[in-house]
Amino acid sequence: MRQLWSIIDESPGKTLMGLNDSDLINQILNKLSAKQKLSSEDCGAINAYLRSRILLIREIAECSVGH
């Protein structure tokens, strides 16, 4: 989980804000899977987790754009 949130923190907020929910989640998943091997089960669970946290991810992105 820590690595997942690090990816979100490191991603440019402007880029994240410009993506729709599906593309945003796919971009984060792609970055995570480039760092570690993920099973299809892992991908599904992480996808569901990210969908449940999409508003928080967008708030983080918005804050990083504002600073």
Secondary structure, DSSP 8 states (H G I E B T S, - for coil): -HHHHHHHHHS-HHHHHTS-HHHHHHHHHHHHHHHS---HHHHHHHHHHHHHTHHHHHHHHHHHHH-
